[in-house]
Amino acid sequence: MGRRLSGRFIAGMSVSDALIACEHVNREDIAVSLDSLGESVTTEAEARASAAIYHQLLDAIHERGLNANVSVKLSQMGMDFDPALAERIVGEIVEHAAGTNSFVRIDMEDSAYTEATLAITERLAARSPGRVGAVLQAYLYRTAEDAERLLGQGIRIRLCKGAYKEGPDVAFPTKAEVDANYVRLMKRMVTFSKDGSGVFCGIATHDEAIIEALLAFVRTNHVPQSAFEFQMLYGIRRDLQRQLAADGFGVRVYIPFGPEWYPYFMRRLAERPANLLFLLQNFFRA
């Protein structure tokens, strides 16, 4: 059952599987971000092995002319036992991305990682402007300030609601509050301007009400479609992905893959049972 369920949302076990999925999605005029699954490694050898997959992906993206970039987690690069090592390893990936005209998104994990993740992203972005971006989670109280901090430095943001279990001391406790904060943040992001320039951002949601709110907002405020893209997960709301792309909006699909699919999948369900309902609701959709 787990394999059947995950097969809808995870591209496969290998780099080859991920590249095939990427090519298929690109044929629908939809961009991709590739995510090699794995978290919380415990040795430098494991961290280096994880990084090697990303170097392989960046070369393949460049050689095949794919419309894709990569997404990495710091805990997969050694953050839990050696933050300096994780920063060096991710820095090498960012340098590789710069050399192949690509981009690296540093994923956000639970709130214990937030400040350190943003600080590393800032340092890498200063060295390689335009080649590295961050993820912010709308359910955290601190995110409005974090958004201003990153936008002011021209760092691209992927805005999501947040999928980890967080307490009311750090996160909004109700869906209505999270949604309201998400809408406030996305409006700020797509209209931000410093010295006449905006910062390209990713609106990562499958929530049709929020998507419709943004579409109405950009029409009313004459926000160009080039200011942002919608970002969604592989296998979820494929109908909506295709419709937005057909309407001329940028759409990017996050494609996870790798042999770590089972612990990844089960950990997400254990951390936040609401994730299971979300996946089940989408399992039977187009």
Secondary structure, 3 states (H helix, E strand, C coil): CHHHHHHHHCCCCCHHHHHHHHHHHHCCCCEEEEEECCCCCCCHHHHHHHHHHHHHHHHHHHHHCCCEEEEECHHHHCCCCCHHHHHHHHHHHHHHHHHCCCCEEECCCCHHHHHHHHHHHHHHHHHCCCCEEEEEECCECCHHHHHHHHHCCCCCEEEECCCCCCCCCCECCCHHHHHHHHHHHHHHHHHCCECCECCCEEEECCCHHHHHHHHHHHHHCCCCHHHEEEEEECCCCHHHHHHHHHCCCCEEEEEEECCCHHHHHHHHHHHCCHHHHHHHHHHCCC
